Every structure is written in C-alpha cells, then in structure tokens.
C-alpha cells in the first residue's frame, strides 16, 4: 500500500503566500475616501485660547472657496458677530495636506502645501467664551465643503460698530442646492461633524390622517468595507485549501487524481534516491539482490527503488521544509501587508478626518458617516447627527421609512384605544425574515423608542425591553385620538463587532375624532415644570450651527444638570409634514455651563425640537418650534 506523502512545510508557506497575495491585492485596491477643498488650518488655530481682541478669523482651504461661500461666527450668547468676508492671499500651510481626487475612475493622491484663506471679519466680541465659525462652500469638483471650527476668547469685551446689526441671512439658496445636489448623488461626503442637509420633501397637510403604507425597503448603497475584504481573503484561502485537500485525497486513495508534486518543490535529480530519516531507513533495509517491481494498481506507473540513471516517479517522501525562521518571516510579512493595505485604503479617509476633526466644532467627532455606516462612539461621546437611512433626498432625516439597511420594523398591532395603557410590541426583522437580537448599547440603551403625533404633539421617549425571541415591548399610553409616528432608534451589531445605526419609523393610529393642535409659534424660550429653558443659537438651513440650551429655575438658582443616558441632554428634531427625524447629541461636556448641540437643518420647513434633560433624577422635556420656511 502506498504511503501518502506527509504535508511539507512548503504547503504552509504556499497557503500563507496565497493569503498574502490576496490581502495585498484586495487591500491595496481599496479606494480611499475622496475629499476636496478641505479646511487645512486657521488663525487662530482650532481650539486655541485667545486673550487679545480679534478683528478677523482666517480659514485656509486647499483651494479657493466659492465667491458665494457662507461664513457665520456665533458668539457665546448665540448671536452672530460676523461682518462679511473676503478672499485672502495664498500662504504656505503649516504642513502639507493630502487629498484624493477621482480621475478616470481611480482615486489619485494630491499634496497641497498652499492654503487659500477666507478672511472673516468680526464686528465685535460681546463676551468671553467659545466662538464658533460655520462655513459652507462647494469645491471645484462639486463636493460640498461644510463644517465648523471653534476657539475660546478670554479677553475684554469689545463694542459693536455704530449702526451695525447682526446679520440674519443664511447661505445662498443656489449654494445650498449645489452642495446638496452633489452630496446626495453618491460622489462624496461633506467635511463636517454633521451629515449633509437636504431640501425638505413636499410637506403633507398638518394633522393628515395616518395611512398604513406597505413597507418601503431603502436601498443599501454601502460598500463592502472590511467585511468584503475578509470575505475575499476567506474565499481565496478556502479555495486554495480545497485544491490541496483534493490532491491529497487523490494521492491517499491512489485514484485518478494527479500525484501531488508540490509546484514550489525543486525536481529531484535523476538517479538520486529519496532521503529518509536514518531510523526509518535502518528499519526498512531490503535484502541484497534485485527486487522485482510489481506493476502499479490500475496499470499506473511503476513504484519502487530507483535504478541508476532512472528518474523517480514517487512524490518526495519528505519534501523541502520551511524552517521556523522562514515561517516567522512569512507570517510577519503577511501581518505587515495587512496593516499596510489597511493604511493604504484608509489614508485618504484618515487625512480627511484629521483635517475635519481638527477644525470641527466637536473634537470628539470626525467625518460624517453615510447612511448605514457604523455608530462608533461611546454614550455621549461628542456631537453628531444620525445619518439618513434611505432615499438620498432624505439624507439628513431618518425614520421616514419602515424598512432600511436590510431591517424592517414590524409592530404586532398598528392601533390602540385612546387613554389606555397598552403594551406596544414589535420586532426588528432582518432580510432573512428572522428577528434581530444583536443590538449595540448606544447612550446606555440598546434601543430608543420615540413617539410623536402627526401634529408634532404628544412626544414620548421610551425604552422597551427585548424578550429572548427578539420581541420588544413597552407600556404606551396615548391620550388623544389621531395619527402618530413611532421611531425605533437603534444600532445593530455586525459580525465584526461594529455598530450600525438605523432609525425606522411606522405609523400608529388611535381611533376617534381628532382635531390637530396648531403648532406653537417659534420662540427662544420654553417652560417645563419649574424650569425655564432658553435656546441659544440660530438654526440655519444648509449650515452646521451650534445650539445651546440654558436651563434656569423660576425665582431660584439654576439647577445642576445630570447626565441622562450618558449625556447632559438629548435633542430630537421632527420635521412638519413627512415627520422626518433628526436625532442630535451634545458635546461630551457642558460648554460655558450649557449643553451644546450641532444641528444642520435639512431644508426649509417648520420643525419641532424636543430637548430632554435631567435634574434630581427626573427627566424633563422642553419643546421649541423652529420656523425655517
């Protein structure tokens, strides 16, 4: 019986070589994130503390900003103090900036050593504290250039020029339209700590009856990313192992398969007998004299000792081995290639994040994430806005579809009587029809359930519990008849451990006569319980602006805010008409004693903002109307 050849060290080296080649090919081909016209540096620097009065702020971009670019400077009191802007003279950057441009279907790196400044004039400095510069422009390739930078001022207060009035204008509508047209076309992502803003969809009549529509599956346009890379490498390895196993099985069975001659092994010189260990050779010595060679089974080639001058047909009994040093070098090379390939694929995104995070209003955040990307932050770890979950025209709002990203919100019932504390039950179902049970804990909870009436009243923020079969449940009481929207705000956990945020929305009906409540007029102050809350800042369509909420107590000292769900407050903004959902979180810490959020209004419309905060262990909600029509 023919003895099957042992697995040589060359097999291990060959398999690792296959993995190495696959990793280099796949990772090296991963396209970097495109970025163009980004902010490279500023004067004063991002996060700097300035003690002397300033007359201007200079923002240096990698190319000249558009002539109709928008710049606004927000003071600590929420008012604007910018007084126009002009183009400055190009100047060398502190350090070169690398950007990637899409040329003939390929991303090509380009180094920029010169900055093109926009000089923003400051009318005055009304208070000490943090000042924020918001900007919006469009790069030469059409990409939106959007973001913020902040600095802290500790110097003396300066007076406004006589007759000067704080500007109230927003970005040029043509500029907003141009930026959003490109941002929603799939060509690139804006450079801001928040996601892109988009024009509002045609609003429906307030208070319109709720209609149970069929689930709308949003298209998942995300790239393969690391799961795709891993899948390709695994497929290559499995294929290589399958070929080797087939050859090995054929040799072992003596079947029709080819004799396993390892392609990387050197051919044995004619007349040279195979090498065997001394102990084995001694135990298998044959008697002197010629030994007849039996014919191989099935009429195959002869096996046996090799006569002088005759080439052996046996496979190498103990082929060339891969030493420990060679194996270590090969494994090390594989790891280096993996890391290098990952770096090559991420260098563009890394550069973009560096330029963005450094100049953004929140150092804890980087580039925006596209629809369906991972929600990579700890509870309360910085300002951000949830990405869109479906139609590119809704890129900044979520919750307008019952299905998105391969998941569907399936409630057990779609209605309940008024004034009844019912048990609202639902599941999050995947494309395979099975309930999802792997959820990431975001802001201290695996899922947040928000309920809002179609007239933007009746707001509730709930936290259901999940049973072992994936069914969520929570007590829900709705006092008024009419239509409601239920939002499931969650993040699923992928196989690689990353979190993917989604917001799904479904209609819910309370039968009975319903008279929609009129939306209150826009006002900067709201009362909830014993507290008075002031909203500081001016929401602007198309631009990322800071919003702070100062909580006071009527006739008493200001309360001490406590962390609620990992942050000093939460802000949910719902758009009138289509009930588009925008969930924004604040900076990690209080800024000048108040929670600060970063909001990019999706488009001209009216909105209702719900600010949750906690004092003495109790959660309160202050409601504001934002009229951006």
ZINORWO-V309205 format. One record per pair of residues at least 24 apart in sequence whose ideal C-beta (glycine too) atoms are under 10 Angstrom apart, sorted by the first residue. I is the first residue (numbers start at 1). GAP is how many residues later the second one is. Records with the same first field share a line. If there is no record, write none. Layout:
I=GAP  GAP
This chain:
1=253  296
2=249  250  251  252  257  294  295  301  312  313
3=248  249  311  312  314
4=244  245  246  247  248  249  250  256  311
5=242  243  246  247  254  255  256  257  309  310  311  312  313  314
6=309  310  311  312  313
7=237  241  253  255  312
8=252  254  256  257  307  308  309  310  311  312  313  314
9=310  311  312  313  314  315  317  318
10=252  253  254  255  306  309  310  311  312  316
11=229  230  233  237  249  251  253  308  311
12=309  310  314  315  318  319
13=251  307  308  309  313  314  316  317  318
14=226  230  248  249  250  308  316
15=221  222  225  226  229  315
16=221  224  306  311  314  315  317  318
17=223  247  313  316  317
18=215  218  219  221  222  223  225  226
19=214  215  217  218  221  311  312  315  318  319
20=213  310  311  313  314  315  316  317  318
21=212  215  313  316
22=207  210  211  212  213  214  215  217  218  315
23=206  207  209  210  213  311  312  314  315  316  317  318  319
24=309  310  313  314  316  317  320
25=207  208  211  312  316
26=198  202  203  204  205  206  207  210  315  319
27=199  202  205  206  310  311  312  313  314  315  316  317  318  319
28=309  312  313  316  317
29=200  203  312  315  316
30=77  193  194  195  196  198  199  311  312  314  315  316  318
31=69  71  74  75  76  192  314  317  318
32=66  67  68  75  76  77  312  313  314  315  316  317  318  319  320
33=66  67  74  155  156  312  313  314  315  316  317  318  319  320  334
34=65  66  67  68  73  107  109  153  154  155  314  315  318
35=27  62  63  64  65  66  104  108  110  153  154  155  156  313  314  316  317  318  320  321  332
36=25  26  27  63  64  65  66  74  76  102  103  104  105  106  107  108  109  152  155  316
37=24  25  26  27  28  29  62  75  79  100  101  102  103  104  105  106  107  108  154
38=24  25  59  61  74  101  105  107  109  153  313  314  316  317  318  321
39=26  58  76  79  94  96  98  106  107  108  109  110  152  153  316  317  319  320  321
40=53  54  55  56  57  59  72  73  74  75  76  77  314  315  318  319
41=50  51  52  53  54  56  74  76  108  314  317  318
42=73  75  76  78  91  107  108  109  316  317
43=48  74  76  108
44=87  105  106  107  108  109
45=49  104  106  313  314
46=87  102  103  104  105  311  312  313  314  315  317
47=83  102  103  104  105  311  312  316
48=101  102  103  104  105
49=81  102  103  104  105  106
50=75  81  101  102  103  104  105
51=77  101  102  103  104  105
52=101  102  103  104
53=69  71  72  100  102  103  104  105
54=67  68  71  77  97  99  101  104
55=28  64  66  67  68  69  70  103
56=27  29  30  32  61  62  63  64  65  66
57=25  28  60  61  62  63  64  65  74  76  92  94
58=27  30  33  57  59  60  61  62
59=26  29  56  57  58  59  60  61  74  76  78  88  90  300
60=28  30  31  32  33  34  37  52  54  55  56  57  58  299
61=36  51  54  55  56  57  74  76  78  84  130  294
62=31  34  35  36  37  48  49  50  51  52  53  54  77  83  293
63=27  36  49  51  52  53  74  76  77  78  82
64=24  26  52  53  54  73  75  76
65=51  52  53  70  71  72  73  74  80
66=52  70  71  72  73  74  79  106  108  109  112  113
67=70  105  108
68=68  69  70  103  104  106  107  110
69=49  66  67  68  69  76  102  103  106
70=64  65  66  67  76  99  100  101  102  105  106  109  470  472  473
71=47  48  49  50  62  63  64  65  66  100  472
72=48  60  61  62  63  64  76  95  97  98  99  466  468  471  472  473
73=47  48  49  50  52  58  59  60  61  62  94
74=56  57  58  59  60  74  76  287  462  463  464  466  471  472  473  474
75=47  48  49  50  51  52  53  54  55  56  57  78  91  461
76=49  50  51  52  53  54  55  56  76  77  460  470  472  515  516  517  518
77=49  50  52  459  460  471  473  515
78=446  456  457  458  459  460  467  468  469  470  472  516
79=47  48  81  87  88  457  458  459
80=43  54  85  86  87  88  89  457  458  460  465
81=39  40  41  42  43  44  45  46  50  77  79  83  85  86
82=38  39  40  41  51  52  84  85
83=37  38  39  40  41  77  78  81  83  84
84=35  36  37  39  83
85=32  33  34  35  36  48  50
86=31  32  33  34  35
87=29  30  31  32
88=27  28  29  30  31  32
89=27  28  30
90=24  25  26  27
91=24  25  26
96=255
97=254  255  257  258
98=249  250  252  253  254  256  257
99=40  249  252  253  256
100=88  247  248  249  251  252
101=38  39  40  42  247
102=39  41  85  86
107=241
109=238  239  242
122=31  36
123=35  36  37  38  41  42  43  44
124=33  34  35  36  37  40  42
125=28  30  31  32  33  34  35
126=27  31  32  33  34  40
127=26  30  465
128=24  25  26  27  28  29  464
129=24  25  462  463  464
130=231  416  418  457  461  462  466
131=415
132=229  405  412  413  414  459  464  466
133=226  228
134=37  58  227  406  408  409  410  411  412  464  466
135=36  56  57  224  408  409
136=34  35  36  39  40  43  54  56  61  404  406  407  408  464
137=34  38  41  42
138=36  37  38  39  40  41  42  43  44  45
139=40  43  49  52
141=41  46  47
142=36  37  39  40  41  43  45  46
143=36  39  40  44  45  46  47  48
144=31  32  34  35  36  37  38  39  40  43  44  45  46  47  48  52  53  398
145=34  45  46  47
146=25  33  37  43  44  45  46  47  48  49  50  51  210  222  396  397  398  454
147=43  44  45  46  47  208  209  210  212  213  214  220  221  396  397  451
148=44  45  46  208  211  212  213  214  235  395  396  397  398  450  452
149=207  209  210  211  212
150=209  210  211  212  213  396  441  446
152=439  440
166=372
167=371
168=370  372
169=371
170=368  369  370  371  372  373  375  431  434  458
171=26  369  370  371  372
172=370
173=26  368  369  431
175=367  368
176=364  365  366  367  427  428
177=365
179=363  364
180=212  213  215  216  362  422  423
183=185  209  212  213
184=204  207  208  209  210  211  212
185=207
186=35  184  206
188=164  182
189=160  163  167  178  179  180  181  184  198  206
190=166  177  178  205  354  410
191=161  162  164  165  166  168  169  175  176  177
192=164  167  168  169  173  175  176  193  351  352  406  408
193=163  164  166  167  168  169  170  171  172  173  174  175  189  190  191  192  351  405  407
194=166  167  168  171  174  189  190  191  192  193  202  349  350  351  388  390  403  404  405  406
195=172  173  174  175  176  189  190  191  192  193  200  201  202  203  349  387  405  407
196=172  174  189  191  192  196  199  200  346  404  406
197=188  198  199  200  343  344  345  346  347  385  402  403  404  405  406
198=190  193  194  195  196  197  198  199  343  344  382  402  403  404  405
199=194  197  342  343  403  404  405  406
200=193  194  196  197  341  375  376  377  378  380  401  402  403  404  405  406  407  428  429
201=190  192  193  196  199  374  376  377  379  401  402  404
202=375  376  403
203=372  373  374  375  376  377  401  402  403  426
204=250  372  373  374  375
205=249  311  371  372
206=248  249  250  310  311  312  313  370  371  400
207=246  247  248  249  250  275  276  307  308  309  310  311  312
208=246  247  274  275  308  369
209=245  273  274  298  300  305
210=204  205  243  244  272  273  274  275  296  297  298  299  300  304
211=272  296  298
212=190  202  203  271  294  295  296  297
213=188  189  293  294
214=188  189
215=186  187  188  189  193  194  195  214  289  291
216=174  175  184  185  186  187  188  192
217=173  184  185  186  187  188  189  190  191  214
218=153  154  170  171  172  173  174  176  180  182  183  184  185  186  187  188  189  284  286
219=152  153  171  172  173  185  186
220=151  152  169  170  184  185  186  187  211
221=149  150  151  169  171
222=147  148  149  150  151  183  278
223=147  150
225=120  148  149  269  271  273
226=116  119  268  270  272
227=267  268  269  271
229=109  112  113  116
230=265  266
233=105
251=64
254=42  43  44  46
255=43
256=42  44
259=41  42  54  55  56
260=55  56  59
261=52  53  54  55  58
262=53  54  57  58
264=55  56  58
265=50  51  54  55
266=50  53  54
267=44  45  49
268=38  43  44  46  47  48  51
269=42  43
270=36  38  39  40  41  42
271=35  36  37  38  39  40  41
272=34  36  39  40
273=32  33  35  39  41
274=31  32  38  40  41  42  43  44  45
275=41  42  43  44
276=41  42
277=40  41
280=37  38
357=25
360=184  238
361=183  184  185  226  230  235  236  237
362=184  223  224  225  226  229  234  235  236
363=224  225
364=223  224  225
365=220  222  223  233
368=27  28  176  232
369=131  132
370=25
371=24  27  33  34  130  131
372=32  33  34  128  129  130
373=32  125  126  127  128
374=66  117  118  119  120  122  123  124  125  126  127
375=65  67  68  115  116  117  123  124  125  126  127
376=64  115  122  123  124  125
377=65  66  122  124  189  208  211
378=63  64  65  188  210
379=62  63  64  65  66  184  186  187  188  206  209
380=62  63  64  183  184  185  186  187  188  189  190  205  206  207  208  209
381=62  185  186  204  206  207
382=185  203  204  205  206  216
383=161  163  164  184  188  201  202  203  204  205  208  212  213  214  215  216
384=117  199  200  201  202  213  214
385=159  186  188  197  198  199  200  212  213  214  215  217
386=103  105  115  116  117  195  196  197  198  199
387=114  115  116
388=115  192  194  214
389=112  113  114  115  116  192
390=112  113  114
393=209  210
394=181  184  186  187  208  209
395=207
396=146  179  184  186  203  204  205  206  207
397=106  108  176  177  178  181  182  183  184  185  186  205  206  208  210
398=89  91  103  104  105  106  107  182  183  184  185
399=51  53  86  87  88  89  90  103  104  105  106  107  173  175  176  179  180  181  182  183  184
400=85  87  103  104  105  175  178  179  180  181
401=102  103  104  105
402=84  86  102  103  104  105
403=26  28  99  101  103
404=98  99  100  101
405=25  26  87  95  96  97  98  99
406=24  25  26  30  86  94  96
407=24  29  81  83  85  93  95  97
408=25  28  96  98
409=63  77  78  79  81  93  94  95  96  97
410=25  61  94  96
411=61  75  77  95  96  97
412=59  60  61
413=95  96
414=72  92  93  94  95
415=63  68  69  92  93  94  95  96
416=60  61  62  68  92  93  94  95
417=61  64  93  94  95
418=59  60  61  62  63  64  92  93  94  95  96
419=58  59  60  61  62  91  93
420=56  57  58  59  90
421=54  55  56  57
422=52  53  54  55  56  88
423=41  50  51  52  53
424=25  27  38  40  48  49  50  51  52  53  54  62  84
425=39  42  46  47  48  49  51
426=38  44  45  46  47  48  60  62  78  80
427=39  40  42  43  44  45  61
428=38  42  43  44  60  62  64  74  76
429=41
430=40  62
434=35  36
435=31  32  34  35  36  37
436=30  34  54  56  57
437=29  30  31  32  33  34  55  56
438=32  53  54  55  56  57  61
439=27  31  33  51  52  53  54  60
440=50  51  52  53  54  57  58  59  60  61
441=49  50  52  58  125
442=47  48  49  57  59  123  124  143
443=46  48  121  122  123  124  127  140  142
444=119  120  121  122  123
445=44  45  120  121
446=26  44  45  46  47
447=25  27  41  42  43  44
448=39  40  41  42  55  117  122  124  135
449=25  27  37  38  39  40  41
450=35  36  37  38  39  53  55  120  122  124  131  133  160
451=25  27  33  34  35  36  57
452=32  33  34  35  53  120  122  127  129  156  158
453=25  27  29  30  31  32  55  57  61  63  64  121  126  155
454=28  29  30  31  53  55  60  62  120  122  123  125
455=25  27  28  29  59  60  61  62  63  64  121  153
456=29  60  61  63  64  118  119  120  121  123  150  151  152  153  154  167  169
457=25  27  59  60  61  62  63  151  166
458=24  26  52  59
459=113  115  149  151  153  162  164
460=24  26  150  161
461=26  28  103  104  109  111  149  151  158  160
462=24
463=102
464=24
476=32
478=30  31  32
479=31
480=30  32  33  34  35  36  37
481=28  29  30  31  32  33  34
482=26  27  28  29  30  31  32  33  34  35
483=24  25  26  27  31  33  96
484=24  25  26  95
485=89  93  94  95  96
487=85  87  92  94  96
489=83  92  94
501=82
503=77  78  79  80
504=77
505=73  74  75  76
507=72
519=57  87  88  89  106  108
520=88  103  104  105
521=104  106
522=84  85  102  103  104  105  106
523=101  102  104
524=100
525=25  27  97  99
526=83  85  95  96  97  98  99
527=27  95  96
528=83  84  85  92  93  94  95
529=24  25  86  89  91  92  93
530=24  25  26  29  85  90
531=25  27  28  82  84  89  91
532=26  90
533=36  61  78  80  87  88  89  90  91
534=60  88  90
535=36  62  74  76  87  89  91
536=56  58  60
537=59  60  61  62
538=88  90
539=34  60  61  62  68  70  85  87  88  89
540=59  60  61  88
541=59  60  61  62  63  64  87  88
542=58  59  60  61  62  86
543=56  57  58
544=54  55  56  57
545=52  53  54  55  56
546=40  41  45  50  51  52  53
547=24  26  37  39  47  48  49  50  51  52  62  64  77  79
548=38  39  42  43  44  45  46  47  48  49
549=37  45  46  47  48  60  62  64  73  75
550=42  43  44  45
551=42  43  44  60  62  64  69  71
553=62
558=35  36
559=54  55  56  57  61
560=55  56
561=29  32  33  34  52  53  54
562=51  52  53  54  55  56  57
563=50  51
564=48  49  50  51  53  54  55  56
565=47  49  54
567=28  30  45  46  47
568=26  27  28  45  46
569=25  26  27  28  42  43  44  45  53
570=25  27  40  41  42  43  44  49  51
571=24  26  27  28  38  39  40  41  42  51  53
572=36  37  38  39  40  49
573=24  26  28  29  34  35  36  37  38  51  53
574=33  34  35  36
575=26  27  28  30  31  32  33  51  53
576=29  30  31  32  49  50  51  53
577=28  29
578=27
579=29
580=25  27
582=25  27
584=25  27
586=25  27
599=27
601=25  27
602=26
603=25  26
604=24  25
605=24
